[in-house]
Amino acid sequence: MDEEKADMAGRKDGARPAQVTGADGGPAWAQELLEHLRPTGRDIRRVVAWLADAVQGTAWLQDGSGRLLAGTPTALDEDLLADLVSGRIASAAWDDTGRHLRLVRVEQPQPAPAGVLAVSRPAPFDRRTSDIVTHTAQVVELLLRAREATTAGRRLQRATSDLRLAILQLLMVEDTVSARRVAAGLWPGLLDTDTACVYVLEGCAEDRDHLAEECLSATEEQVLVVRCPAVDAHVIVVAPGDAAAAELRSLVDRRPGTFLGGSAPQSLARTATAYGQAVSALAVARFRPDKQAVYAERTHPERLMDPAELHGWTTQVLRPLDTLAHHTRAELLATTRLGLQFTAVNAAKVLGVSRNTVRARMERVEALLQTDFSDLAARAVVHLALNTWIGLSTEPHKTGPAATGHARLGELLAGPALRTWASDLLARLNADARDLRRTLRMWIAAGGNAERAAQNLGVHAQTVREHVRSAEPVLERQLLAAGSDLYEVVLAHLALGDLDQPDLRRANRDHPDSPVHG
């Protein structure tokens, strides 16, 4: 460095003057610099660009490793930079041929090493430009600390969100012991409950983070709030009892375009059931002026069947899985139940596994039960068996009084109470001149495929979709998405003989778990 001028001073405590402006308001440049500390103006690159313009030169900021953070760099003496980064000197100034430089050590949040703010201009630095450099370094330090705090806060928020999702995933597969253990560390007492309600709030996907934060604030973080991994516009809330109902309703009241569906109280082990109820209620809420609905304890088809015969039939249907290890059997049944309730793709997101894993498990169950899940009737019947299995107080695959009979599906569906319920339910569609009932039956028979149903009906596929969508508010059930609502309607058609009963013993000879390979 030619004609080097020493202006190097070590700082004992690293402090700089805190006051940028004087009592009279200070110079204009100080006011401009302070504007960069406002929440809307915190951008280190803009600050460095402003500095370059203010001193009519160039400026740049680099971290302790030499990585450029902002500005346009110029070659500097490596030894001098090392002295600044190590803290041996706090600042440096020298004049070179055709340029004048100022270097200032800039503290970074620990454990990162200090950085260097460098400024170069063709004219010598006067008192004004020297003050601008010094005070800009202070602002840069503040912005670096603020950025690190923001980044750390986002990391913590993301980790907390992931932990809440993990708890929900454990509840979805009935592992309440592990869910309570995970929750106890951060939210003591959160899951110390026998029953809980599940709520699903729907807004716009872009605003979901804000909606989730409002849920946490409204409930004082006394509930489990999860950003739904399957539907971008949904926030899931698991609340002890119905403690959060009033707060969530109030939140929806003051948020345009937000809907709320709630479940009936369920045990923690039946969180998946409660979630299905909340989604079903959400479908109803979309048609209500107050944008809210709680799942009605309506009459379910399984409640109209003889309990002993239903349990015996369930045992018989699921018996092919009895040869599996207990944990494998439980994993397959839990995954299949979620896959039938929410589709395989969404179940994978809820469980935190790949969609191929979910499909492989469901295909294995298909082979063991010798059925075809592309058939909506088969899905509805297996869903009935799985729900019954969950509801049994003892393990349903054990032989017992309820399992001694050999009830057939046709006998379960032939009861007068069930047939009356099915007739009353589907009769709601008769008033529509478009013959929604016929369209719905053909759509179910086509496996929920609108194009195939349209070919059989001789209409456009969009007409089929509109008819099915029109049937939803009449039946008060969500049909276009797989789940318990749709399966109840399928069972109603089966009970009245409007659909052929599925064959649960149609072997899949190509699958290694098929009995023909045993």
Summary of the structure (lengths in Angstrom):
residues: 518
radius of gyration: 33.3
end to end distance: 85.8
largest distance: 105.8
contacts: 1620
relative contact order: 0.07
helix: 54%
strand: 11%
